[in-house]
Amino acid sequence: MLNRPLSLSLLAASALVLAAASPALAGTTDHAREAVAAAQTEVQTAEGLNAGAVSPGEMAQARALAANAKADFKAGDEERAIREANEAQAFADTAIAAAQKHKDEAVAAARANARATSADAQAEVAAAEAQTAAEHQQLLAARQQAAQAEQQAANADARADAAQQAATVSAADAAAARAAAANVQTTVTTTQEATNTRHPVHRKVVTTATSAPTPVTTDQVTTTTKVTPQ
């Protein structure tokens, strides 16, 4: 009879201990489950950012620790699972930061390259515009030279025409002069008279007459000689 109350007391004490420990165990399990899930999510995020290409060592550690944490949680070792899950998250975060930095640097380099390319393109456009302007100026100069050459040619033609007209007038004047000279007739009269001294006296009279133009091709000279008997 004495042992029965003692047994009941021991059973009651054990029940109280188990009741008090159950909430703590339940909290550790939930914490371990959340830690393992967070570690796996962090590893997947790092893999999505291709962190393994930037930080292969950190990613290898993160994958291994996350796998170990999951295995320990299933085995009931929540404390170890929590510790391994936290370490896995730390390695994954390091890999994510390195991947993000690499991505930012790549974006900055791409932007700098784009700005440099844009500057080069603008310089090329400016050079092309300058070349076009120079070619336009050359074209204007060539056109101006062509116009001057045409004007000089026109002036030369005008001078040639004037010279030809002057030559024509000169030829006409020369022809008129020759025609006028052909229309001049000269008459020569020679008179001989006797004197008491028996020496003849000779007188020469030259008469020049101009008549209206006639179609005469040769000059005509008429000589009249008058002799007076002694």
C-alpha positions as CSV (number, residue, x, y, z in Angstrom):
1,M,0.0,0.0,0.0
2,L,2.9,2.3,0.7
3,N,4.4,1.8,-2.7
4,R,1.3,2.7,-4.6
5,P,1.3,6.4,-3.6
6,L,5.0,6.7,-4.4
7,S,4.4,5.3,-7.8
8,L,1.6,7.7,-8.4
9,S,3.8,10.6,-7.4
10,L,6.5,9.6,-9.7
11,L,4.1,9.2,-12.6
12,A,2.6,12.6,-11.9
13,A,6.1,14.2,-11.8
14,S,7.1,12.6,-15.0
15,A,3.9,13.9,-16.7
16,L,4.6,17.4,-15.5
17,V,8.2,17.2,-16.9
18,L,7.0,16.0,-20.2
19,A,4.2,18.7,-20.3
20,A,6.7,21.4,-19.6
21,A,9.3,20.1,-22.1
22,S,6.8,19.7,-25.0
23,P,6.4,23.4,-25.9
24,A,10.2,23.9,-25.9
25,L,10.7,20.9,-28.2
26,A,7.9,22.0,-30.5
27,G,9.5,25.5,-30.7
28,T,12.9,24.0,-31.6
29,T,11.4,21.8,-34.3
30,D,9.6,24.7,-35.9
31,H,12.8,26.9,-35.8
32,A,14.8,24.1,-37.4
33,R,12.2,23.6,-40.1
34,E,12.1,27.3,-40.9
35,A,15.9,27.5,-40.9
36,V,16.3,24.6,-43.3
37,A,13.6,26.0,-45.6
38,A,15.3,29.5,-45.5
39,A,18.7,27.9,-46.3
40,Q,17.3,26.0,-49.3
41,T,15.5,29.2,-50.6
42,E,18.7,31.2,-50.3
43,V,20.7,28.6,-52.2
44,Q,18.1,28.5,-55.0
45,T,18.2,32.4,-55.2
46,A,22.0,32.3,-55.5
47,E,21.8,29.6,-58.2
48,G,19.3,31.8,-60.1
49,L,21.8,34.7,-60.1
50,N,24.4,32.3,-61.4
51,A,26.5,32.9,-58.3
52,G,28.4,29.7,-58.8
53,A,30.2,31.2,-61.8
54,V,31.4,34.1,-59.6
55,S,31.9,32.3,-56.2
56,P,32.1,28.6,-56.9
57,G,33.6,27.8,-53.4
58,E,30.9,29.6,-51.4
59,M,28.2,28.0,-53.5
60,A,29.6,24.6,-52.9
61,Q,29.7,25.2,-49.2
62,A,26.1,26.5,-49.2
63,R,24.7,23.6,-51.1
64,A,26.5,21.0,-48.9
65,L,25.4,22.7,-45.6
66,A,21.8,23.1,-46.8
67,A,21.7,19.4,-47.7
68,N,23.2,18.4,-44.3
69,A,20.8,20.6,-42.4
70,K,17.9,18.9,-44.2
71,A,19.2,15.5,-43.4
72,D,19.8,16.3,-39.7
73,F,16.4,17.8,-39.4
74,K,14.9,14.5,-40.7
75,A,17.1,12.6,-38.3
76,G,15.7,14.7,-35.4
77,D,18.9,16.6,-34.7
78,E,17.2,20.0,-34.8
79,E,20.0,22.0,-33.1
80,R,22.6,20.8,-35.6
81,A,20.2,21.3,-38.5
82,I,19.6,24.9,-37.4
83,R,23.4,25.6,-37.1
84,E,24.0,24.1,-40.6
85,A,21.1,25.9,-42.1
86,N,22.4,29.2,-40.8
87,E,25.9,28.6,-42.1
88,A,24.4,27.6,-45.5
89,Q,22.5,30.9,-45.6
90,A,25.7,32.8,-44.8
91,F,27.6,31.2,-47.6
92,A,24.7,31.7,-50.0
93,D,24.4,35.4,-49.0
94,T,28.1,35.9,-49.7
95,A,27.8,34.3,-53.1
96,I,24.7,36.4,-53.9
97,A,26.5,39.6,-52.9
98,A,29.4,38.7,-55.2
99,A,27.1,37.9,-58.0
100,Q,25.2,41.1,-57.6
101,K,28.4,43.1,-57.5
102,H,29.6,41.3,-60.7
103,K,26.3,42.1,-62.4
104,D,26.5,45.8,-61.4
105,E,30.0,46.0,-62.7
106,A,28.9,44.4,-65.9
107,V,26.0,46.8,-66.3
108,A,28.3,49.8,-65.5
109,A,30.8,48.6,-68.1
110,A,28.1,48.1,-70.7
111,R,26.8,51.6,-70.0
112,A,30.3,53.1,-70.3
113,N,30.8,51.1,-73.5
114,A,27.5,52.4,-74.8
115,R,28.4,56.0,-74.0
116,A,31.8,55.6,-75.6
117,T,30.1,54.0,-78.7
118,S,27.6,56.9,-78.8
119,A,30.4,59.4,-78.5
120,D,32.3,57.7,-81.3
121,A,29.1,57.6,-83.4
122,Q,28.6,61.3,-82.8
123,A,32.2,62.0,-83.7
124,E,31.8,60.0,-86.9
125,V,28.5,61.9,-87.7
126,A,30.3,65.2,-87.1
127,A,33.2,64.2,-89.3
128,A,30.8,63.1,-92.1
129,E,28.9,66.3,-91.8
130,A,32.1,68.3,-92.0
131,Q,33.2,66.3,-95.0
132,T,29.9,66.9,-96.7
133,A,30.2,70.6,-96.0
134,A,33.7,70.6,-97.5
135,E,32.5,68.7,-100.6
136,H,29.6,71.2,-100.9
137,Q,32.0,74.1,-100.8
138,Q,34.2,72.4,-103.4
139,L,31.2,71.9,-105.6
140,L,30.2,75.6,-105.3
141,A,33.8,76.6,-106.1
142,A,33.8,74.3,-109.1
143,R,30.5,75.8,-110.3
144,Q,31.8,79.3,-109.8
145,Q,35.0,78.5,-111.8
146,A,32.8,77.0,-114.6
147,A,30.7,80.1,-114.7
148,Q,33.8,82.3,-114.9
149,A,35.2,80.1,-117.7
150,E,31.9,80.4,-119.5
151,Q,31.9,84.2,-119.1
152,Q,35.5,84.3,-120.3
153,A,34.6,82.2,-123.3
154,A,31.6,84.5,-124.1
155,N,33.9,87.5,-123.8
156,A,36.4,85.9,-126.2
157,D,33.6,85.2,-128.6
158,A,32.4,88.7,-128.4
159,R,35.9,90.0,-129.1
160,A,36.2,87.6,-132.0
161,D,32.9,88.9,-133.4
162,A,34.0,92.5,-133.0
163,A,37.3,91.8,-134.7
164,Q,35.5,90.0,-137.5
165,Q,33.1,92.9,-138.0
166,A,36.1,95.3,-137.9
167,A,37.8,93.2,-140.5
168,T,34.7,93.2,-142.7
169,V,34.4,97.0,-142.4
170,S,38.1,97.4,-143.2
171,A,37.7,95.2,-146.2
172,A,34.7,97.2,-147.3
173,D,36.6,100.4,-146.9
174,A,39.5,99.0,-148.9
175,A,37.1,97.9,-151.7
176,A,35.5,101.3,-151.7
177,A,38.9,102.9,-151.9
178,R,39.9,100.7,-154.8
179,A,36.7,101.4,-156.6
180,A,37.2,105.1,-156.1
181,A,40.7,104.9,-157.5
182,A,39.5,103.0,-160.5
183,N,37.0,105.8,-161.4
184,V,39.8,108.5,-161.7
185,Q,40.6,109.5,-165.3
186,T,43.8,111.4,-166.2
187,T,44.1,113.5,-169.4
188,V,47.5,114.6,-170.5
189,T,47.7,117.4,-173.2
190,T,51.0,118.3,-174.9
191,T,51.2,121.5,-176.9
192,Q,54.0,122.5,-179.1
193,E,54.3,126.1,-180.3
194,A,56.8,127.7,-182.7
195,T,58.7,130.8,-181.8
196,N,60.7,133.3,-183.8
197,T,63.8,131.7,-182.5
198,R,62.9,128.5,-184.1
199,H,63.1,126.7,-180.8
200,P,59.9,124.9,-180.1
201,V,58.3,125.6,-176.7
202,H,56.7,122.6,-175.2
203,R,53.9,123.0,-172.6
204,K,52.4,120.1,-170.6
205,V,48.9,120.4,-169.2
206,V,47.6,117.7,-166.9
207,T,43.9,117.6,-166.2
208,T,42.4,115.3,-163.7
209,A,38.7,114.6,-163.7
210,T,36.5,112.4,-161.5
211,S,33.3,111.0,-163.0
212,A,30.5,108.9,-161.6
213,P,31.4,105.3,-160.9
214,T,31.3,103.2,-164.1
215,P,32.2,99.6,-164.6
216,V,35.6,100.3,-165.9
217,T,38.3,97.7,-165.2
218,T,41.3,99.6,-166.5
219,D,42.7,103.1,-166.2
220,Q,42.4,105.2,-169.4
221,V,44.9,108.0,-170.2
222,T,44.2,110.3,-173.2
223,T,47.1,112.3,-174.6
224,T,46.3,115.2,-176.9
225,T,49.2,116.9,-178.8
226,K,48.7,120.2,-180.6
227,V,51.4,121.4,-183.1
228,T,51.4,125.0,-184.3
229,P,53.1,125.5,-187.8
230,Q,56.1,128.0,-187.8
